[in-house]
Amino acid sequence: MGKSTTAKGVDRRGLMLASGLAAATGLSAASPAKAESVLPPPAKQPRAPVGGKSPWGYDTYRQATPTPVSIRPGEDPLPTAPRAYTDIKSYHAHVYFDEGTSEKAILLRRWVAERFEVELGDWNVTPRGPHVTPSFYFGFTNDLLHVLLPWLQLNSLGLTILLHPNTDDPRADHIHYTAWINRSQPVNAYGMKKPAADEPQVELIYPNTKPTVAIERA
């Protein structure tokens, strides 16, 4: 008798559990589960016309890997002595942004103009020069480096900032002599060349802002 009662108790508990599960999922023995949704087939992709050929030919896999043009043409082979730090005549800061960070860029640009005497450039809402994303630029003289660098490190708002010196080698300035705040990104400066003999050897800075806010200090 005890065994029969135990079996009935187990059956009763099993039915109660099954009923609770059905109620929780909205299913019952009389209402079968809904059929899984069927995904539509992938869109048909355009096919190359019959008889067409790749503009690259069919032997590209045979090409040897070439050596890129040196980004430091004056240092190949290696130099025998370091460059003088006084070759740096000024600095550029390029602040990169996109549609999701433009408000941060607007704020940072205003903060810089309010606090530092710099040469503030236009907004570049499309890639310009060697810069592959929207950006704005400001240039400054060497005497501001010891303040502007830590200030930008603490007030970048998470934006990517390229800080580079200005020497007589703009390609190396943008690719090799750089300092990055936050993350780095590609800079298409391989085509930049040294100035011609009749051109200024180093880009000059002409400040166009008048500071109106004191720089924050502890």
C-alpha positions as CSV (number, residue, x, y, z in Angstrom):
1,M,0.0,0.0,0.0
2,G,2.9,2.3,0.9
3,K,4.5,1.6,-2.5
4,S,1.3,2.4,-4.4
5,T,0.9,5.6,-2.6
6,T,4.5,6.7,-3.4
7,A,4.0,5.9,-7.1
8,K,0.8,8.0,-7.1
9,G,2.6,10.8,-5.3
10,V,5.3,10.8,-8.0
11,D,2.7,10.7,-10.8
12,R,0.8,13.6,-9.2
13,R,4.0,15.7,-8.8
14,G,4.9,14.9,-12.4
15,L,1.5,16.1,-13.6
16,M,1.8,19.3,-11.5
17,L,5.2,20.1,-12.9
18,A,4.1,19.5,-16.5
19,S,1.0,21.7,-16.0
20,G,3.2,24.5,-14.5
21,L,5.6,24.3,-17.4
22,A,2.8,24.4,-19.9
23,A,1.2,27.4,-18.2
24,A,4.6,29.2,-18.1
25,T,5.2,28.7,-21.8
26,G,1.7,29.2,-22.9
27,L,1.5,25.6,-24.3
28,S,-0.7,22.7,-23.5
29,A,-1.2,19.2,-24.8
30,A,-4.1,20.4,-26.9
31,S,-2.1,23.3,-28.5
32,P,1.1,22.2,-30.2
33,A,4.2,24.5,-30.3
34,K,4.3,27.0,-33.1
35,A,6.4,26.1,-36.1
36,E,9.8,27.8,-36.3
37,S,9.9,30.8,-38.6
38,V,11.5,30.1,-42.0
39,L,14.3,32.5,-43.0
40,P,14.0,33.9,-46.5
41,P,16.6,32.9,-49.0
42,P,19.7,35.1,-49.4
43,A,19.5,37.9,-52.0
44,K,20.8,36.9,-55.4
45,Q,24.2,38.3,-56.1
46,P,25.1,39.8,-59.5
47,R,27.4,37.6,-61.5
48,A,30.2,38.7,-63.7
49,P,29.3,38.7,-67.4
50,V,30.2,35.6,-69.3
51,G,33.6,36.0,-71.0
52,G,34.7,38.9,-68.8
53,K,38.2,39.0,-67.3
54,S,39.6,40.4,-64.0
55,P,41.4,43.7,-64.6
56,W,44.2,42.4,-62.4
57,G,44.9,39.4,-64.6
58,Y,45.4,35.9,-63.2
59,D,49.0,35.8,-62.1
60,T,48.8,38.1,-59.1
61,Y,49.6,35.2,-56.8
62,R,53.0,35.0,-58.5
63,Q,54.0,38.5,-57.6
64,A,56.9,38.9,-55.2
65,T,56.3,41.1,-52.1
66,P,58.1,44.4,-52.7
67,T,59.7,46.5,-50.1
68,P,57.8,49.7,-49.4
69,V,59.4,53.0,-50.0
70,S,61.3,54.1,-46.8
71,I,59.3,56.4,-44.6
72,R,62.6,57.9,-43.5
73,P,64.5,58.3,-46.8
74,G,67.3,60.2,-45.1
75,E,67.9,57.4,-42.7
76,D,68.4,54.4,-44.9
77,P,70.9,53.0,-44.0
78,L,70.7,53.8,-40.3
79,P,72.1,57.2,-39.3
80,T,75.4,57.4,-37.6
81,A,74.2,59.9,-35.0
82,P,70.8,61.1,-33.6
83,R,69.0,64.1,-35.0
84,A,69.1,67.3,-33.0
85,Y,65.9,67.9,-31.1
86,T,66.1,71.5,-32.2
87,D,65.2,70.3,-35.7
88,I,61.6,70.5,-34.4
89,K,60.3,74.0,-35.1
90,S,56.6,73.6,-34.1
91,Y,53.9,71.1,-33.6
92,H,50.5,70.1,-35.1
93,A,47.6,68.4,-33.3
94,H,45.0,66.7,-35.5
95,V,41.8,65.7,-33.7
96,Y,39.8,63.0,-35.4
97,F,36.1,62.5,-35.0
98,D,33.0,61.0,-36.8
99,E,29.3,61.4,-36.7
100,G,29.1,59.8,-33.3
101,T,31.8,61.9,-31.6
102,S,31.3,65.3,-33.3
103,E,29.8,66.9,-30.2
104,K,33.0,66.0,-28.3
105,A,35.1,67.5,-31.0
106,I,33.1,70.7,-30.9
107,L,33.6,71.0,-27.1
108,L,37.3,70.2,-27.3
109,R,37.9,72.7,-30.1
110,R,36.2,75.4,-28.0
111,W,38.2,74.5,-24.9
112,V,41.5,74.7,-26.9
113,A,40.7,78.1,-28.5
114,E,39.6,79.5,-25.1
115,R,42.9,78.5,-23.3
116,F,45.8,78.5,-25.7
117,E,47.3,80.7,-28.3
118,V,47.3,78.4,-31.4
119,E,46.7,78.4,-35.1
120,L,43.2,76.9,-35.3
121,G,42.3,75.5,-38.7
122,D,38.9,74.9,-40.4
123,W,36.6,71.9,-39.8
124,N,37.5,69.1,-42.2
125,V,34.2,67.1,-42.3
126,T,35.6,64.9,-45.1
127,P,39.2,63.4,-45.4
128,R,41.8,66.0,-46.2
129,G,45.4,65.6,-47.0
130,P,47.0,62.6,-45.4
131,H,44.1,62.3,-42.9
132,V,41.6,59.6,-43.7
133,T,38.7,60.7,-41.4
134,P,37.1,64.0,-40.5
135,S,39.3,66.1,-38.3
136,F,40.3,69.6,-37.1
137,Y,43.8,70.9,-36.7
138,F,45.6,73.3,-34.5
139,G,49.3,74.2,-34.6
140,F,51.4,75.6,-31.7
141,T,54.9,76.6,-30.9
142,N,57.4,74.5,-29.0
143,D,57.1,76.6,-25.8
144,L,53.5,75.2,-25.3
145,L,54.4,71.5,-25.6
146,H,55.0,70.9,-21.9
147,V,51.5,72.2,-21.1
148,L,49.5,71.2,-24.2
149,L,50.6,67.6,-24.2
150,P,49.5,66.7,-20.7
151,W,46.4,68.9,-21.1
152,L,45.3,67.0,-24.2
153,Q,46.1,63.7,-22.5
154,L,43.7,64.6,-19.7
155,N,41.0,66.4,-21.8
156,S,40.9,64.4,-25.0
157,L,37.3,63.2,-24.3
158,G,38.4,59.9,-25.7
159,L,39.0,61.3,-29.2
160,T,42.0,60.1,-31.2
161,I,44.6,62.8,-31.5
162,L,47.7,62.8,-33.7
163,L,50.5,65.0,-32.4
164,H,53.4,65.4,-34.7
165,P,56.4,67.8,-34.9
166,N,57.2,70.0,-37.9
167,T,60.7,69.4,-39.4
168,D,62.0,69.5,-42.9
169,D,60.6,66.0,-43.6
170,P,56.7,66.1,-43.5
171,R,56.4,62.4,-44.4
172,A,58.4,61.3,-41.4
173,D,56.7,63.9,-39.3
174,H,53.3,62.3,-40.0
175,I,54.3,58.6,-39.9
176,H,57.5,58.1,-37.8
177,Y,57.9,61.0,-35.5
178,T,54.4,60.9,-34.2
179,A,52.8,60.8,-30.7
180,W,49.3,59.5,-30.3
181,I,46.7,60.3,-27.7
182,N,44.3,57.4,-27.1
183,R,44.5,55.1,-30.2
184,S,46.4,55.4,-33.4
185,Q,44.9,55.2,-36.9
186,P,46.2,55.1,-40.5
187,V,47.7,58.3,-42.0
188,N,48.1,58.3,-45.7
189,A,51.3,60.4,-45.8
190,Y,53.5,58.2,-48.0
191,G,53.2,60.6,-50.9
192,M,54.4,63.7,-48.9
193,K,57.7,65.1,-50.0
194,K,60.3,67.4,-48.6
195,P,59.8,71.1,-49.6
196,A,61.5,72.3,-52.7
197,A,64.6,74.5,-52.4
198,D,62.5,77.7,-53.1
199,E,59.8,76.7,-50.5
200,P,59.8,77.2,-46.7
201,Q,61.6,74.2,-45.3
202,V,59.3,74.0,-42.2
203,E,55.7,75.1,-42.0
204,L,55.3,78.2,-39.9
205,I,52.7,78.7,-37.2
206,Y,50.6,81.9,-37.2
207,P,48.5,81.9,-34.0
208,N,44.9,83.2,-34.6
209,T,43.3,82.6,-31.2
210,K,43.2,84.9,-28.1
211,P,42.9,82.9,-24.8
212,T,40.1,84.1,-22.5
213,V,40.1,81.3,-19.9
214,A,42.9,80.4,-17.5
215,I,44.4,77.0,-17.8
216,E,43.2,74.7,-15.0
217,R,45.9,74.0,-12.4
218,A,45.7,72.0,-9.1
